[in-house]
Amino acid sequence: MIDRRTFIAATAATAAAPGVAAPLRSGGAFPEGFLWGAATAAHQVEGNNVNSDCWALEHVTPTVFAEPSGDAANSFQLWPTDLDLVRNMGLNSYRFSLEWARIEPEPGAFSTAMLDHYKAMIEGCRARGLTPMVTFNHFTTPRWFAARGGWTAADSPQLFARYCERAARHLAGSIGYATTLNEPNLAGLLQEVLPPTIGPRLVAVDKAMSEAAARKFDVPLFYAGNGLYAPDPAVVRRNLLAGHAAGRAAIKAVRGDLPVGVSLAMLDEQAAPGGERLRDAARERLYAPWLRAARGDEFVGVQNYERNVWGPAGKLPAPAGAVRNYAGNEVYAGSLAGTVRYAHSVAGVPVIVTEHGVGTDDDRVRAALIPAALAELRKAMAGGVPVKGYVHWSLVDNFEWVFGYKPKFGLHSLDRTTFKRTPKPSVSVYSAIARRNAV
Amino acid sequence: MIDRRTFIAATAATAAAPGVAAPLRSGGAFPEGFLWGAATAAHQVEGNNVNSDCWALEHVTPTVFAEPSGDAANSFQLWPTDLDLVRNMGLNSYRFSLEWARIEPEPGAFSTAMLDHYKAMIEGCRARGLTPMVTFNHFTTPRWFAARGGWTAADSPQLFARYCERAARHLAGSIGYATTLNEPNLAGLLQEVLPPTIGPRLVAVDKAMSEAAARKFDVPLFYAGNGLYAPDPAVVRRNLLAGHAAGRAAIKAVRGDLPVGVSLAMLDEQAAPGGERLRDAARERLYAPWLRAARGDEFVGVQNYERNVWGPAGKLPAPAGAVRNYAGNEVYAGSLAGTVRYAHSVAGVPVIVTEHGVGTDDDRVRAALIPAALAELRKAMAGGVPVKGYVHWSLVDNFEWVFGYKPKFGLHSLDRTTFKRTPKPSVSVYSAIARRNAV
């Protein structure tokens, strides 16, 4: 149970490979109709997601969560405010997720009221000229699903597909782009990519937390949607791959012309001289199976925050003087373009950047990163990579999983008592690019 | 776990005592500022109250519930529609309840977002010229509260008071009238008043359901807010009486001038010649301790649906030709006035009729009952009983506890798929009385 993005970040290289960082230059229009968005995810902003696996784990002893999610940004009630923020930034898209735990609060019992809630959000996007990008499942699963083993259960793909089918029947008509799962590619592999300084401890706490939840709910295994510890990672990966395929088929059966994809967590894996073998191995282990699975999709969602630079003996440290994010890792503007290039080379389908951003208390880092990363992205596009949109993570500071509210990824800050959102200076930077449709 | 109102109804007399039913006459103004309202309760209309004791019990095996509450009337989202209905009827008050399970989702963890939700409802009442009557707890308690023994736990009054204090701090400023508990007077006594034809079976299922929930959540006792089976009824009653006192003190400490009371479930206990002893015994057993407890309050809430007529050997049957409600019991218009007279005679404080109505598929019964009962109520008032308001149960057909959605108490019908509310003909009858402030 951990933020995969942050764990990947924790493993990032700490030195640049020579020649990798192309000089950034400004200017350049994006294609007409390019999607400019901001993203959230249900559990991270809605608040009071009491029927989810994650809420349950936040409240067992021991827990690996720094703090509980609580009210989050109260977006379950304040979603019209969120949509107004997106519109007022001059963006034309909003990425958010449906909460499975709300829509199917008990096995096979679907809530029309909650489907209506998400329908209102989707129509609220349309009313504001925003294309809704809807993630059907962003990590959290219903507590009952986790209590029967979650994604370790043999029938988990079918249960996910049943949920997708019901949600699609109610909602698909107005969705712009759908993704089945968020960052499923790292499930079961987090143990491998954790740095040795913190990995064993966190995996141990995660395992103890999962066991405490199993006792609390009197079940053999309580396995949450984004568990860090996995009894058998290969089983989880197999079921998630099958879940994507079955969920996609269920959605397409309802509305065949709706573009459906999957969003993958990807670092820009780079090779310093002699590091090609390790780089390729990392790509194959972490991304390639999912990118190949995406070949049948209308697009692949790429979510990138950092890079890894591989030397012959392993990851290299960041260059001296590198700008750092909240976790101490390098902020590298070219990583997005590099990742998008690689993703497209394997998947062979158009790319949507469904997440990109930086966790930092210093918004100047974000304000500098956005134009620099977009300039590089445009170069990749000029080089032939079809990219349909860019969605910044996140609209507002939110609940960053095991790290609680400390990491700040938001374009807006959040007052956790009044729920007031305040734009950071980077909003005007990103807004100007989106309005001009050019960087 | 049962609808106390309905169980009381199930025990109602089936024959009238001579001379009890005074002839009804029309006409007569009510005092200026008289409160005309309609009532709901959170679990019965909000929907998806997944963190409550009741939801948990609806989903264990065995369960005594005919069906789960599910989306109910989706009033958690559609409360503005509900308030509009009340206003459009020409009423000046709305009675609803706060959901403890939402406001305190984990022990000691209070949700500002959910308090904001109820604050918006209270302010929504004021914006429509409606005086908000707020029940702090209408039967359902948080699942965590039930899982630690509910009202059997020695510290339950203090836990309730802590919740009342936090809710009052956020909400008390705009509340018109507050009640601590809904119908606590019957807790632990339902076993006694159940008719022998159904009582033992329901109590047995209720007990088995409670035990199944205890196993599911791995606790010694799962005791819900309106449990039918009680390990020790005297303990539950003692804690509820202490809970009312502590909750009231907590609310008054926040806002001393806010009227605070408790709503009691009361039948009009009548005596045929020779039945006085049994009538008095029933009154003492079921109501008197709570009416005496209400002596320190600003008002007592009376909730009446039917009467009992006692003969020397027990309850008498209803008179031949009596109009019957959905449960087959007599509909008797004079019962409200009789109950109000008795309640005031013991409590010595003003009365608010916080519930009155009839469960029936035939709205003509409701349309006839309302003016007839109000004419009798006005006579009681003319005789010196201070009554400050009348609140009809219910605004809309809803989840009637163990009986599910079958009993229809609403002034409006409910489409359970679209959540559309449609006024029944009785709306115009009640509305005309409220607008004229005269019956």
Interface residues (C-beta under 8 A of the other chain):
Chain A: G47 N48 V50 N51 H59 P68 G70 D71 N74 F76 Q77 R102 P105 E106 A109 S111 T112 A113 M114 D116 H117 R215 K216 F217 D218 T417 F419
Chain B: G47 N48 V50 N51 H59 P68 G70 D71 N74 F76 Q77 R102 P105 E106 A109 S111 T112 A113 M114 D116 H117 R215 K216 F217 D218 T417 F419
